Every structure is written in structure tokens, then in C-alpha cells.
């Protein structure tokens, strides 16, 4: 019978080489920067203008971990993994380092930017040479990690566990250390079974496991009966998959399309570790395991990763990744404002950022959440950050949504900063120089930054010179007073105040607004007759919900011709998010979420925008773009081309789920919930059973079925939780993707943390089928 146990040499050889050197020898040889990091360096850790403390930083021998400690703290120390670091910024490229720029020169300063929502680490080295060693060394380590294959990542993971379990650091593990390791790995294994595996792996019969024996033990521990079963079902001789066997598996089970023969050959070349099997054009069990664990075997269709959609349609035909209160890092009552909020949002593919502008000291406009205790930042610094980071991850246009509370004088300063800092990136004129009749496309606007704000007059007046020097504009729709009105509080007194509240606009700032003029929404009927294509209405979530309830089809029609922005109600002082799906169901493009707050809302946003190159623009389904079609999200069955589907997912198994409870003996009792987010008729959730005390390799084989009426709008969220019968289940991991990006057949789901970052090698193994409902 084939299987991992019969065929260990490949893994053991790799494991022995890997664990003897822990991968470091090869990488370090001839690299002076890494040698210097291994020796260690004293640097200043900077938290503010007044908090600057010396710390000793050192790269561990595994070339994966940075260790640091205070000179005073005795034995207390901290560590972080190189895999947690997203980027290294050189010089004064953070607010903290800018605040001490006069004290420490730029060539000694650098910033480590972490994945997710973790704070940056700002450091000052003793010399520019030491700073360069760490900057270049860290970048090399990050690059090495990114280029690591799946097998190397797994070897690294095994090596890390070995080091954690080898308490006395003698390079060997006795049975007690192995038992403790199993608990650390989230596995409550029967002691008799554990001893049996330990004895089989202890080939030297010394009563302890050395490095290669531990790799063998790990391999027996992670035997995948579920994958072996599939392998044997399609293998003609039970030993290997011939190219013909693999082609049959790809077409019948994985429902792959295109040139299956060529695809099978590519998979053998890419994942088969045995040269002998490659020559025979065959795939061994090991190769099959590697393929199913790779991006080709993942649930997300690789062909949907890059830009595959038509980018030449008007802006209003796309969902646009959008941020609310972008300047906030925490809640909106007393949280910290920071340009870092803009950098993080833009680096996540966000294409619409919010800038809340108020009069500041010395004639300089400031950005903060008005009438609250949130800290303040300069408008100028926000514009610099947007200019620097707008097009790092996507070349498609960025919209700056301005909430303007400034005097005419400071509005002029805003216009100057926008023009001087952004230069040609700022769109100040219609694209072809003549009066347009529809919104331009993301393709047309590549590399451009657009302003969404109040404007004097309309776009047409720009072409016939009718605009005067300074006119009066209406109060911003997103003013707190107007929002409270929208949410039915103190209705009469507020309404009276809103009516009287007029705002003067500076011509200079008004001229920076071209295709996104902020207007107050009156009604869908009024819009059909009077509204221009370049006008943008904004709604609080509660107002948008009301319109959706009362006139869903009218809302969809409205959004087929112009942009709409929806943002969280002012009562969400904790910066929580609403569910964006209900707004996407109405075709709303700019659904602004608090990017700083993890949870279901941001998971759905990340899921929707993970396709199409992560460019921040996703083309709406055709029935939402055509003004002649009448799509009502509440009655999807009335659509012309209505074709419901049945989505069936068999949740087979889980692999190496992370521990969520820090108590030493606590082990996860995992269950999987599959959530369908779409039109109201499609909203659904189903769960598997929970498995007692096994987060390491739980097996379910539970089948969940859903009928879906509008598959084009459906997003599927897989959530793993630790079951608790006495209190709320603990979150373990999640993965969210559009149904349209899902691959069928046997697939792995590589789980993400609450923050949306990888928790490799945690995964689920599932079987997916999507069929038309007859």
C-alpha cells in the first residue's frame, strides 16, 4: 500500500539537511549583513518624541526569528518572526521618526512594517552602516521567505516545532518532550498510539528522536488518510498516478477546463519530487500531496488572481474598495489619527480614502474626527502619504473623499498642497479637454488621483467660463448634524439648522473637483430627471438600508449611471463595521468600511477584492450595469437570465489549526461554519459537528448544501471556531472568497487570521460542487 510511511527518503533527506543547518548556512555564507545581524546590535527603539530606549537586537540562528531585549530587563526578552514583517522603510518614513528627524539623521533610521494591524517598529541604529546592514539583511530574509517553496516552508515549520519541544537543547527529543509537543501542536493523542509512533520513528533505538527521526515521526503523525483515499481511487496500480490517471482526476473530479493534457504535465513538472516518476510522466503520492497543498490545489482559482476583467467601462460600473475615517487607527472618539492609516489602506488595495478637514493653527488645515478627542494630523502630510503610496499595489485611480469643514482661506491652502504635492497625478481637467457625457473608466484614469468634494457649479460650466470667483455651497452631506438628521434624531431642530447652514467654497479647491461632485440626494425620481453623471450622493448605512427596503430596483438603476458612497452611522463610535454585502446588492460602488477594525465586514471586503489583481476595482454583474434591466435584490427570480445553483461543500478535514486558548493543556474542539453572503434570499449559514480535542488533524466528512439564486453576487466565508458549550465559541481562522472565484473538486482552504494574514500551515480540506438547479 503506497503512502508517506513507505517512502520517507525524500523527506528525511530534506529534513536532515534542513534541521542540521536550519536553513541558515546556505543563506548566510558570504552575506556580511546577515553575519552582522547574527552577532547582534544595540539600537534605539522609538515610540514617541520622548520614548527612546536602547534594545539589543539579534537574528537567531534559524534566520527566521528576531530576538530583542532591554539592557535592564534581566532575562525578559521578546521575539518576532521575519514572516510577520511586510516591508522595511528606510529613513524618516513614519510619523514617529519624522518627529525626531532633527535629533537622528535619516541614514540611521528605519521602520519595520508588520502584517495585519500590528504597530510599526521604529529603530535608530548607532551608525548608518549598521542601519544598512539591518535594512538590506531584513529585505533579503523577506525575499528568501517569499521565494520559499511549499516543501521548504513545511520543513521550516517542522524545524521550529523541534526547537520548541527540545527543552534541554540537546538536539534530541525524549518521549516526555514529544508528549508535550503534541499538546503544543493542538493534538490530544492516545498515549499508547503516540508511543507506538515514537518507537517506529526511533530507528536508532536510543529512546529519543534525532532530527531526521523527528521528521519521520512528524510524517507519520501527519499521514493524510483522506488524500490517500482519493489517490488510490484514481491510481490504476495503487502506486502512482500515470499522466492518464491524473488527466482523468483533473477533468472528472476537479472539473478543470482547457488543455488537460498540458495542465497534467505542468503539475507533474511543478510538484513531483521524484525524478524517476517525472521521466515516467507520473505523479507519486508525495507529488499529489504537494499539488493539493499548493495554489493550484487551493480553493481560489489562480486564473482570477490577476486582472481578468474589462477595465474600460465607466467608474460607476465597478465596486470600489473604500475606507471610512482612513486617518483613524482605533475608535472614533479618542483614537489616534495617523498618516499610517492611509499607507495601510492603500497598501491593502483601497482606492477611496476619506479626509476629514478642519482649520488648524498657523494657517495649516488639519485632519481629525471633528468634535472628538482623536489626535490631529496635518492635511499636507496626508497628501504626501497618498501621493507616495497611491499606486504601489494598484495603478488604478484613487479617490480622495474630502469632508470639508475649513474656512475659504484654509481651503485655498488645501488646493495649493494638492496641486504642489501631487502635481500631474491630481486630475484637474476632464480627460479629453471637451465636455464628457459619461464617467471615464479605471483604465482611462490609471495613475490619477481624483477629488470627491463640493463643487461650485457643474462640469459643463468649466467649458464655457461661467464660474465666478467664489460662490456659496451647501453644507456637507456627511456633516455630523446632517447625519443625526438622517438617523431620525431631534428631527425638527436639526433640520432647521441644516437648512440655514451654508458653506463658502474657494474656487481653487472647487476647481480640483472634476468627476466626483458631492451632492445631497433628494429622491430617485429627482435623480432620474436632474442628476448629472459626475454627481455623487453619500448615505449613512441606515439611510441606504431604508432606500434598499423601499425601492431596491430603483437604487440598482441609480447606481448603474452614477457613483454612490455609503458609510457607517455616527453611532458606531467603536469603529465597528456594517455588513457591506447588502450595499453591494444595491450596486453601491463606494462602500466605506473602517479598515482599522478586523471582523466579518473586512473579511467580506478582502474576499471581494482579492480577485482581479487586488487592484481595488471589481466589475459589477451585467444585470447591475445595464439601466434597461430591472434587477431587484429582493426578487432575484424575476431576472431575465435567472439561473439558480446548488452549492455543495463536503468539509473533509482540518490541518494544524492554531491554538486559541493559551492554557497549556487546552486543545481546540473545532467546528466549521460556512456562511453565504449575497442577496437576502441567499443569506445562509450551516455548521459541521465539532470534534473533541483535536486541532491538529480533525476529520469531519460533513456535507453542507445551499441553494443560491444570484451566484454572481455571492461571497462564501469559511469560519473555524473552537466549540465551547458554556460560552461563546472562540475564533480560530477564516477564509472568504467570491463564489465565482471558487475551484471545484478536492481543494485546500489556506486559513487566515482575524487580521486577514496567513496562519500557515493551517488549512481545511474540502470537496466542492456547483451545479445548476434544474
Secondary structure, DSSP 8 states (H G I E B T S, - for coil): --SGGG--HHHHHHHHHHHHHTTHHHHHTT-HHHHHHHH-EEEEEESSSS-EEEEEEEE-TTSSEEEEEESSSTT--EEEEGGGEEEEEESS-SHHHHHTTTTS-GGGEEEEEESTT---EEEE-SSHHHHHHHHHHHHHHHHHHHT--HHHHHHHHHHHHHHHH-TT-SS-EEHHHHHHHHHHTTB---HHHHHHHHHHH-TT-SSEE-HHHHHHHHHHHT--HHHHHHHHHH-SSSSEEEHHHHHHIIIIIS---S-HHHHHHHHHHHH---HHHHHTTEEEHHHHHHHHHSSTTBSB-GGGTS--S---SBGGGEEEEEESSTTBSS-TTT--B-THHHHHHHHTT--EEEEEEE--GGG--EES-TTSS---EEHHHHHHHHHHHTTSS--S-EEEEEEE---HHHHHHHHHHHHHHHGGGB--S-TTSS--SS--BTTTTTT-EEEEE--SS-TGGGGTT---S--EEE--TTSHHHHHHHTTSSHHHHHHHHHH-EEE--HHHHTT-SSEEEE----HHHHHHH--TTEEEEEEHHHHHHHHHHHHHHHHHHHTTS-EEEE--TT-TT-----THHHHTTT-SEEEE-TTS-SHHHHHHHHHTTSGGG-SEEE--HHHH-TTS---TT-GGGSTT---EEEEEEEEEEES------STT----EEEEEEEESSGGG-EEEE----TTBSSS-EEEEEEEEEES-GGG-EEEEEEEE--SSS--EEEEEEEEEGGGB--EEEEEEEE-TTS-EEEEEEEEEEEEEEE--
